[in-house]
Amino acid sequence: MLLISLFIATLFLAYSNGANDNFKGVATLFGSRTCSYQTAILWATFTTFAGAVAATFVASRLIKNFSGKGLVPDAIANSPEFHLAVAIAAGLTVLIATFMGFPISTTHSLTGALVGAGLVAIGLKVNFAALGTSFILPLLLSPIIAIPLGAGIYSLYNYIISKWNLSVNQKMIDTCHFLSAGIVSFARGLNDTPKIFSLILVIEYFSIQGGMITIAIAMALGGLINSQKVAVTMSEKITSLNHTQGLSANIVTGILVIAASQFGLPVSTTHVSVGSIFGVGLTSKKANMSVFYQILLSWILTLPTAAIISAITYRLLQG
């Protein structure tokens, strides 16, 4: 029963992840009115699923990082109760934020849940050095790098166009925009799927390939059914976007997330995509500071919220 509960809880987390994250890669397509909401979410679903399939071959390092090993002793990291507490806590945290329209990081939720259950299991013996090096630092750096890069690429584009008086081929811009959105969604599937799958490593019945495909299906359903509120926040509330601004933000997000997957760094696609969109908005002086501060607050609260839920859940599971 415990393993079945763990499997269901992990699918719940994958569903919540899809609901909060799937639209982020295509938010600029909808925000710039390059396409409709329906077209955007279908493109996101297809390309995210493709990224999840690719993850079965190239992202095994992230599976190890999010299994809990290195953060707590292997005996605890291998226990179903530990993983069940983490899956429930991370899934609830992400789903609550989704219903409130806040784009938060599943990576951050998982990190908080791992810490919360770890603290209950072994107290202050949790490997906080590993936490800082492997989790916190990359998560903090994500938006710090993305904001100036988003602003810089859009500014560079405008400079080149005005300097050489180039004409803009709108069809080419839209095609590149679609491709960039697909790359971002592909990168998200590549980066997030192994993190979630790591929670069911203790279930021996699953192969890596079969487990990741199952996770990908649950993520796709979450995005198709429950992504509307986060879509509005990402597409319209952070800043208004035109076609080239959306393309600039997506280029930054795609490059950073794919590079992170290759190096095994658990960067947040959410932090990178929000940071790049906000950076573009700063350049055009249309960024909504109030909304950005609200999102920033939700990021700050993500880790402790997941940690508290995980700690309580793990204690209850211990009986």
C-alpha positions as CSV (number, residue, x, y, z in Angstrom):
1,M,0.0,0.0,0.0
2,L,2.8,2.4,0.8
3,L,4.4,2.0,-2.6
4,I,1.0,2.4,-4.3
5,S,0.5,5.6,-2.3
6,L,3.9,6.8,-3.3
7,F,3.2,6.2,-7.0
8,I,-0.2,8.1,-6.8
9,A,1.4,11.0,-4.8
10,T,4.2,11.3,-7.4
11,L,1.6,11.4,-10.2
12,F,-0.2,14.1,-8.2
13,L,3.1,16.1,-8.1
14,A,3.7,15.6,-11.8
15,Y,0.1,16.8,-12.5
16,S,0.6,19.9,-10.3
17,N,3.9,20.5,-12.0
18,G,2.3,20.5,-15.4
19,A,-0.5,22.8,-14.3
20,N,2.0,25.4,-13.0
21,D,4.8,24.9,-15.4
22,N,3.7,23.7,-18.8
23,F,2.5,27.1,-20.1
24,K,5.6,29.0,-19.1
25,G,7.5,28.1,-22.2
26,V,4.7,29.4,-24.5
27,A,3.6,32.3,-22.3
28,T,5.2,34.8,-24.7
29,L,3.4,33.3,-27.7
30,F,0.0,34.0,-26.1
31,G,1.1,37.3,-24.4
32,S,2.2,38.8,-27.8
33,R,-0.9,37.4,-29.5
34,T,1.2,35.3,-31.9
35,C,-1.3,32.5,-31.3
36,S,-4.3,31.6,-29.3
37,Y,-4.3,30.0,-25.8
38,Q,-5.3,26.6,-27.2
39,T,-2.6,26.6,-29.8
40,A,0.0,27.6,-27.3
41,I,-0.9,25.0,-24.7
42,L,-1.0,22.2,-27.3
43,W,2.5,23.2,-28.6
44,A,3.7,23.3,-25.0
45,T,2.3,19.8,-24.3
46,F,3.9,18.3,-27.4
47,T,7.3,19.8,-26.9
48,T,7.4,19.2,-23.1
49,F,6.6,15.5,-23.7
50,A,9.4,15.3,-26.2
51,G,11.8,16.8,-23.6
52,A,10.6,14.2,-21.1
53,V,11.4,11.4,-23.5
54,A,14.8,12.9,-24.2
55,A,15.4,13.1,-20.4
56,T,15.5,9.3,-20.2
57,F,18.8,9.4,-22.1
58,V,20.6,12.5,-21.0
59,A,19.5,13.7,-17.5
60,S,20.4,10.8,-15.2
61,R,22.4,13.2,-12.9
62,L,19.3,15.1,-11.8
63,I,17.7,11.8,-10.8
64,K,20.4,11.3,-8.2
65,N,20.3,14.9,-7.0
66,F,16.6,14.8,-6.1
67,S,16.5,11.3,-4.7
68,G,17.6,12.8,-1.4
69,K,20.9,10.9,-1.3
70,G,23.8,13.1,-0.1
71,L,21.3,15.3,1.8
72,V,20.3,12.6,4.2
73,P,21.7,9.1,4.9
74,D,21.0,6.5,2.2
75,A,18.9,4.4,4.6
76,I,16.4,7.3,4.9
77,A,16.7,8.5,1.3
78,N,15.7,5.0,0.2
79,S,12.6,4.7,2.4
80,P,9.1,5.0,0.8
81,E,7.9,7.1,3.7
82,F,10.5,9.8,3.0
83,H,9.7,10.0,-0.7
84,L,5.9,9.9,0.0
85,A,6.2,12.9,2.3
86,V,8.3,14.8,-0.2
87,A,5.9,14.1,-3.1
88,I,2.8,15.1,-1.1
89,A,4.3,18.3,0.2
90,A,5.8,19.4,-3.1
91,G,2.6,18.6,-5.0
92,L,0.4,20.5,-2.5
93,T,2.7,23.5,-2.5
94,V,2.7,23.8,-6.3
95,L,-1.0,23.2,-6.7
96,I,-1.9,25.9,-4.1
97,A,0.2,28.4,-6.0
98,T,-1.4,27.3,-9.3
99,F,-4.9,28.0,-8.0
100,M,-3.6,31.4,-6.9
101,G,-2.1,32.1,-10.3
102,F,1.5,32.3,-9.0
103,P,4.2,30.7,-11.2
104,I,6.5,29.0,-8.6
105,S,9.3,26.5,-8.9
106,T,8.7,22.8,-8.6
107,T,12.5,22.5,-8.0
108,H,12.2,24.9,-5.1
109,S,9.2,22.9,-3.7
110,L,11.0,19.7,-4.0
111,T,14.1,21.2,-2.3
112,G,11.9,22.5,0.6
113,A,10.2,19.1,0.9
114,L,13.5,17.2,1.0
115,V,14.7,19.5,3.8
116,G,11.5,19.3,5.8
117,A,11.4,15.5,5.8
118,G,15.1,15.4,6.4
119,L,15.0,17.6,9.5
120,V,12.3,15.4,11.0
121,A,14.3,12.3,10.1
122,I,17.8,13.3,11.4
123,G,17.4,16.8,12.8
124,L,20.3,19.3,12.1
125,K,22.4,16.5,10.7
126,V,21.0,17.3,7.2
127,N,23.8,18.0,4.8
128,F,23.3,21.8,4.5
129,A,26.6,22.1,2.6
130,A,25.2,19.9,-0.2
131,L,21.9,21.8,-0.1
132,G,23.7,25.1,-0.7
133,T,26.0,23.9,-3.4
134,S,23.7,21.7,-5.4
135,F,20.3,23.5,-4.9
136,I,20.2,27.0,-3.4
137,L,23.0,28.6,-5.4
138,P,21.7,27.6,-8.8
139,L,18.2,28.6,-7.9
140,L,19.3,32.1,-6.7
141,L,21.5,32.6,-9.8
142,S,18.7,31.7,-12.3
143,P,16.7,35.0,-12.2
144,I,19.8,37.1,-11.5
145,I,21.3,35.9,-14.8
146,A,18.1,35.8,-16.8
147,I,16.9,39.4,-16.1
148,P,20.0,41.2,-17.6
149,L,20.3,38.7,-20.4
150,G,16.6,39.2,-21.4
151,A,17.1,42.9,-21.3
152,G,20.4,42.7,-23.1
153,I,19.3,40.5,-26.0
154,Y,16.2,42.6,-26.7
155,S,18.3,45.8,-26.5
156,L,20.9,44.3,-28.9
157,Y,18.1,43.3,-31.3
158,N,16.7,46.9,-31.3
159,Y,20.2,48.3,-31.8
160,I,21.0,46.1,-34.8
161,I,17.7,46.9,-36.4
162,S,18.0,50.7,-36.0
163,K,21.8,50.8,-36.7
164,W,21.5,49.1,-40.1
165,N,18.0,50.2,-40.8
166,L,16.9,46.6,-41.4
167,S,13.4,45.6,-42.3
168,V,11.6,43.0,-40.1
169,N,10.2,39.9,-41.6
170,Q,7.2,39.2,-39.4
171,K,6.7,35.7,-40.6
172,M,10.3,34.8,-39.8
173,I,10.0,36.4,-36.4
174,D,6.9,34.4,-35.6
175,T,8.5,31.2,-36.9
176,C,11.5,31.7,-34.7
177,H,9.2,32.6,-31.8
178,F,7.4,29.3,-32.1
179,L,10.6,27.4,-32.3
180,S,12.1,29.2,-29.3
181,A,8.9,28.5,-27.3
182,G,9.2,24.8,-28.3
183,I,12.8,24.8,-27.2
184,V,11.9,26.3,-23.8
185,S,9.2,23.7,-23.2
186,F,11.5,20.9,-24.4
187,A,14.1,22.1,-22.0
188,R,11.6,22.1,-19.1
189,G,10.5,18.6,-19.8
190,L,14.2,17.6,-20.0
191,N,15.0,19.3,-16.7
192,D,11.9,18.6,-14.6
193,T,10.9,15.0,-15.4
194,P,14.0,13.3,-13.8
195,K,13.5,15.4,-10.6
196,I,10.0,14.0,-10.2
197,F,10.8,10.5,-11.3
198,S,13.6,10.3,-8.6
199,L,10.8,10.0,-6.0
200,I,9.7,6.6,-7.3
201,L,13.2,5.1,-7.7
202,V,12.4,3.0,-4.7
203,I,9.6,1.2,-6.6
204,E,11.5,-1.6,-8.4
205,Y,8.8,-2.3,-10.9
206,F,9.5,0.7,-13.0
207,S,12.2,1.1,-15.6
208,I,13.6,4.6,-16.0
209,Q,12.0,4.9,-19.4
210,G,8.6,3.6,-18.3
211,G,8.6,5.7,-15.2
212,M,9.5,8.9,-16.9
213,I,6.9,8.5,-19.7
214,T,4.2,8.0,-17.0
215,I,5.4,11.2,-15.3
216,A,5.3,13.0,-18.6
217,I,1.7,11.9,-19.3
218,A,0.6,13.3,-15.8
219,M,2.4,16.5,-16.5
220,A,0.7,16.9,-19.9
221,L,-2.7,16.4,-18.3
222,G,-2.0,19.0,-15.6
223,G,-1.1,21.6,-18.2
224,L,-4.1,20.9,-20.4
225,I,-6.6,21.1,-17.5
226,N,-5.3,23.6,-15.0
227,S,-2.8,26.1,-16.5
228,Q,-5.2,29.0,-17.2
229,K,-4.4,31.2,-14.1
230,V,-0.7,30.9,-14.4
231,A,-1.0,31.5,-18.1
232,V,-2.6,34.9,-17.5
233,T,0.1,35.9,-15.0
234,M,3.0,34.9,-17.2
235,S,1.5,36.2,-20.5
236,E,-0.2,39.5,-19.4
237,K,0.5,40.6,-15.9
238,I,4.3,40.7,-15.7
239,T,4.6,42.9,-18.7
240,S,2.9,43.5,-22.1
241,L,4.9,41.8,-24.9
242,N,5.3,42.3,-28.6
243,H,6.7,39.5,-30.9
244,T,10.4,40.4,-30.7
245,Q,10.3,40.8,-26.9
246,G,8.7,37.4,-26.5
247,L,11.3,35.9,-28.8
248,S,14.2,37.5,-26.9
249,A,12.9,36.2,-23.5
250,N,12.5,32.7,-24.9
251,I,16.0,32.6,-26.3
252,V,17.4,33.4,-22.9
253,T,15.3,30.8,-21.1
254,G,16.0,28.0,-23.6
255,I,19.8,28.5,-23.5
256,L,20.0,28.7,-19.7
257,V,17.8,25.7,-18.9
258,I,19.3,23.4,-21.5
259,A,22.8,24.3,-20.4
260,A,21.8,23.6,-16.8
261,S,20.4,20.2,-17.7
262,Q,23.7,19.2,-19.4
263,F,25.7,20.1,-16.2
264,G,23.2,18.6,-13.8
265,L,22.3,21.9,-12.2
266,P,18.7,22.1,-10.9
267,V,17.9,25.6,-12.1
268,S,14.3,26.6,-12.1
269,T,12.6,27.1,-15.5
270,T,10.1,29.3,-13.7
271,H,12.8,31.7,-12.3
272,V,14.6,31.8,-15.6
273,S,11.4,32.4,-17.7
274,V,9.9,35.0,-15.3
275,G,13.3,36.7,-15.0
276,S,13.8,37.0,-18.8
277,I,10.3,38.3,-19.4
278,F,10.7,40.8,-16.6
279,G,14.1,41.9,-18.0
280,V,12.5,42.5,-21.4
281,G,9.7,44.5,-19.7
282,L,12.3,46.6,-17.9
283,T,13.9,47.5,-21.2
284,S,10.6,48.7,-22.7
285,K,9.6,50.3,-19.3
286,K,6.4,48.3,-19.2
287,A,7.3,45.8,-16.4
288,N,4.7,45.6,-13.6
289,M,6.8,45.9,-10.5
290,S,3.9,45.1,-8.2
291,V,3.2,41.8,-9.8
292,F,6.9,40.9,-9.9
293,Y,7.2,41.6,-6.2
294,Q,4.2,39.3,-5.5
295,I,5.8,36.6,-7.6
296,L,9.1,37.1,-5.7
297,L,7.3,36.8,-2.4
298,S,5.7,33.5,-3.6
299,W,9.2,32.2,-4.4
300,I,10.4,33.1,-1.0
301,L,7.5,31.3,0.7
302,T,7.8,28.2,-1.5
303,L,10.6,26.5,0.3
304,P,9.4,27.0,3.9
305,T,5.8,26.1,2.9
306,A,6.9,22.8,1.3
307,A,9.3,22.1,4.2
308,I,6.6,22.5,6.8
309,I,4.0,20.3,4.9
310,S,6.7,17.7,4.3
311,A,7.8,17.7,8.0
312,I,4.3,17.2,9.2
313,T,3.5,14.5,6.6
314,Y,6.7,12.6,7.4
315,R,6.0,12.7,11.1
316,L,2.4,11.4,10.5
317,L,3.7,8.6,8.3
318,Q,6.2,7.6,11.0
319,G,3.1,6.9,13.2
